[in-house]
Amino acid sequence: MEETQKSAASQAVAYILLFGLALIFLIPIVFIAMTALKSNADLMQNPVYALPETLAWSNFAEAWDKMKSYIGNSLFISVVKVPLGILVEALAAYALTRMGFKWANALFAVFLVGMMIPFQATLVPLNMMLNHFGLANTYPGIFIVYIGFGIPFGIMVLRGFLRSIPKELDEAAYIDGCGELGKFFRIILPIAMPAIATLVILDFLSTWNEFLLAQIFITKDSMQPVTAGLLTFQGQHSTNYTLLSAAVLISIVPILAVYLFFQKYFVSGMAGAVKG
């Protein structure tokens, strides 16, 4: 009885702490939503925490008109880059864990070194390389850069998960006549879906929110992503905070949609990667 009471008390404390953390994270979103629903006059005349005098839904329509091309660019970049990057990472992780070659661990360490190098140190040589091959201001160029920076983390997550898959499945696949690619696509990849879904969420989030690389390697306004689009609400001497807040809320919708779609795999994917 006493142990049950202690367990209930500790669970209650944990829920209270989690509720408090949730409030801390939600407060900025609430203020952004309140600002997005105000007129500029309302925002300037009243405290930031005051409720809107009238709901200015037109802010969202105006923000969408300015942001839709940038959102389209980010969707295109993310929808192409994320699956392509995860495929490359999955193939590399498969080779490191299932093909049993001698220097697999050493090669994995080399991949991990990529996580330790500050990406700012690579900007000048990357810019020179892309210009040399004519890939500056092109989608293939930014895909190469994004995929290259994402490979170390993706391999680390997938390698950990793939190591937890029993090797007996490989033997059964060989008996059934599967080659390496058949085994990868028909057996290993479906089993690794929790880890892949985790990477989809994290990779989509990082690609969608990326700013510096896109600003350096994509200078054409017609190709720039959503993070660059948010800068259009900031002028030389002032910022339109109501439209900016509306644009921020619009820009997080795709991220929420991806997370809600893959969330059931997220925890199991990360747990498998850590165990491996």
Solvent accessible surface area in square Angstrom, and as a share of the most:
residue,aa,sasa,rsa
1,M,177,0.79
2,E,114,0.51
3,E,144,0.64
4,T,93,0.54
5,Q,105,0.47
6,K,128,0.54
7,S,68,0.44
8,A,58,0.45
9,A,58,0.45
10,S,70,0.45
11,Q,100,0.44
12,A,49,0.38
13,V,84,0.49
14,A,47,0.36
15,Y,137,0.52
16,I,121,0.61
17,L,115,0.57
18,L,106,0.53
19,F,135,0.56
20,G,27,0.26
21,L,91,0.45
22,A,45,0.35
23,L,82,0.41
24,I,111,0.56
25,F,147,0.61
26,L,93,0.46
27,I,88,0.45
28,P,70,0.44
29,I,79,0.40
30,V,79,0.45
31,F,74,0.31
32,I,54,0.27
33,A,32,0.25
34,M,25,0.11
35,T,12,0.07
36,A,0,0.00
37,L,30,0.15
38,K,0,0.00
39,S,47,0.30
40,N,73,0.37
41,A,58,0.45
42,D,7,0.04
43,L,25,0.12
44,M,139,0.62
45,Q,140,0.62
46,N,41,0.21
47,P,66,0.42
48,V,84,0.49
49,Y,148,0.56
50,A,25,0.20
51,L,138,0.68
52,P,26,0.16
53,E,125,0.56
54,T,103,0.60
55,L,99,0.49
56,A,18,0.14
57,W,155,0.54
58,S,78,0.50
59,N,14,0.07
60,F,49,0.21
61,A,63,0.49
62,E,84,0.38
63,A,0,0.00
64,W,115,0.40
65,D,90,0.47
66,K,93,0.39
67,M,0,0.00
68,K,103,0.44
69,S,70,0.45
70,Y,18,0.07
71,I,10,0.05
72,G,35,0.33
73,N,19,0.10
74,S,4,0.02
75,L,69,0.34
76,F,96,0.40
77,I,4,0.02
78,S,1,0.01
79,V,93,0.54
80,V,51,0.29
81,K,6,0.03
82,V,5,0.03
83,P,76,0.48
84,L,81,0.40
85,G,0,0.00
86,I,10,0.05
87,L,67,0.33
88,V,58,0.34
89,E,5,0.02
90,A,3,0.03
91,L,66,0.33
92,A,24,0.18
93,A,0,0.00
94,Y,8,0.03
95,A,27,0.21
96,L,14,0.07
97,T,17,0.10
98,R,18,0.07
99,M,99,0.44
100,G,72,0.69
101,F,81,0.34
102,K,170,0.72
103,W,165,0.58
104,A,14,0.11
105,N,108,0.55
106,A,50,0.39
107,L,73,0.36
108,F,24,0.10
109,A,53,0.41
110,V,97,0.56
111,F,56,0.23
112,L,43,0.21
113,V,72,0.42
114,G,35,0.34
115,M,93,0.42
116,M,142,0.63
117,I,85,0.43
118,P,85,0.53
119,F,67,0.28
120,Q,103,0.46
121,A,71,0.55
122,T,34,0.20
123,L,25,0.12
124,V,106,0.61
125,P,74,0.46
126,L,31,0.15
127,N,55,0.28
128,M,131,0.59
129,M,77,0.34
130,L,1,0.01
131,N,85,0.44
132,H,145,0.65
133,F,137,0.57
134,G,56,0.53
135,L,46,0.23
136,A,32,0.25
137,N,40,0.20
138,T,40,0.23
139,Y,50,0.19
140,P,73,0.46
141,G,0,0.00
142,I,2,0.01
143,F,21,0.09
144,I,88,0.45
145,V,5,0.03
146,Y,14,0.05
147,I,22,0.11
148,G,41,0.40
149,F,73,0.31
150,G,21,0.20
151,I,35,0.18
152,P,11,0.07
153,F,68,0.28
154,G,1,0.01
155,I,0,0.00
156,M,72,0.32
157,V,4,0.02
158,L,1,0.00
159,R,32,0.12
160,G,4,0.04
161,F,23,0.09
162,L,3,0.02
163,R,131,0.48
164,S,63,0.40
165,I,7,0.04
166,P,76,0.48
167,K,108,0.46
168,E,116,0.52
169,L,63,0.31
170,D,10,0.05
171,E,107,0.48
172,A,49,0.38
173,A,2,0.01
174,Y,108,0.41
175,I,147,0.75
176,D,120,0.62
177,G,67,0.64
178,C,22,0.13
179,G,44,0.43
180,E,64,0.29
181,L,119,0.59
182,G,21,0.20
183,K,1,0.00
184,F,1,0.00
185,F,98,0.41
186,R,183,0.67
187,I,40,0.20
188,I,2,0.01
189,L,41,0.20
190,P,70,0.44
191,I,69,0.35
192,A,1,0.01
193,M,73,0.33
194,P,28,0.18
195,A,0,0.00
196,I,19,0.10
197,A,0,0.00
198,T,0,0.00
199,L,5,0.02
200,V,26,0.15
201,I,13,0.07
202,L,50,0.25
203,D,16,0.08
204,F,14,0.06
205,L,68,0.34
206,S,66,0.42
207,T,12,0.07
208,W,4,0.02
209,N,78,0.40
210,E,32,0.14
211,F,82,0.34
212,L,67,0.33
213,L,9,0.04
214,A,1,0.00
215,Q,54,0.24
216,I,57,0.29
217,F,7,0.03
218,I,0,0.00
219,T,89,0.52
220,K,106,0.45
221,D,92,0.48
222,S,88,0.57
223,M,22,0.10
224,Q,26,0.12
225,P,8,0.05
226,V,3,0.01
227,T,23,0.13
228,A,6,0.04
229,G,0,0.00
230,L,42,0.21
231,L,84,0.42
232,T,67,0.39
233,F,8,0.03
234,Q,109,0.48
235,G,44,0.42
236,Q,167,0.74
237,H,167,0.74
238,S,82,0.53
239,T,29,0.17
240,N,48,0.24
241,Y,113,0.43
242,T,2,0.01
243,L,7,0.03
244,L,43,0.21
245,S,13,0.08
246,A,0,0.00
247,A,0,0.00
248,V,38,0.22
249,L,30,0.15
250,I,30,0.15
251,S,8,0.05
252,I,53,0.27
253,V,88,0.51
254,P,23,0.14
255,I,31,0.16
256,L,94,0.47
257,A,58,0.45
258,V,27,0.15
259,Y,88,0.34
260,L,111,0.55
261,F,149,0.62
262,F,39,0.16
263,Q,82,0.36
264,K,153,0.65
265,Y,67,0.25
266,F,52,0.22
267,V,113,0.65
268,S,57,0.37
269,G,0,0.00
270,M,62,0.27
271,A,50,0.39
272,G,7,0.07
273,A,17,0.13
274,V,120,0.69
275,K,166,0.70
276,G,32,0.31
